[in-house]
Amino acid sequence: MAGFDMDYSEVTDFNVADGEYEVVIGSAKQDVFEKSGTDYIQFDLIIRNDISDQKSKGSHIFYRIFPNKKTHKFPRGMLLAVGKAAGVPNKTHFNDLDDYFNNLYHLPLKVTVKNKKWSKGDKSGENLNVEKMEVTKFPKVAHKFKSDDQSTPKSDPFAKNGEQITIDDDSLPF
């Protein structure tokens, strides 16, 4: 990398301010915190870049749902609320959690977020919390995902008559 000069006018703020945002669901998954072993479901909400007057376009908002401490089951109502806000039709059947996640992929919704300070013992910090989810005001999604920007070659320049060529180590001069 070539040298560069510090220029405060070009600083990018990674914080998402309190407010309402039109988002698209980038992914949803069930996972476990490695240290504590706590199970959770995480939704990766991406602030849409196809809405002209939004700040923090392309930033990620992570929304987590934790299981009930007594029953160890995820609150069904919270899972259904995400689907409702994302516009999944009422009475849609899902075969399992993965099916539910796949049906939410790239659906739009509107969220209200708030930064909240927390402290536990000698540790403290600030989290961005999703306070409210609603149906989007902009159901037609024209958001450009980062993966859309990666250009893939139309054809392999080393292919012969459209077929891949296999090169083994013995045919290389080094």
Secondary structure, DSSP 4 states (H G I P E B T S, - for coil): -------GGGPPP-PPPSEEEEEEEEEEEEEE-TTT--EEEEEEEEE-SSSTT-SSTT-EEEEEE---TTT----HHHHHHHHHHTTPPTT---SSHHHHHHHHTT-EEEEEEEEEEEEETTEEEEEEEEEEEE--S--S--PPPHHHHS---SS-TT-BTTB-----GGGS--
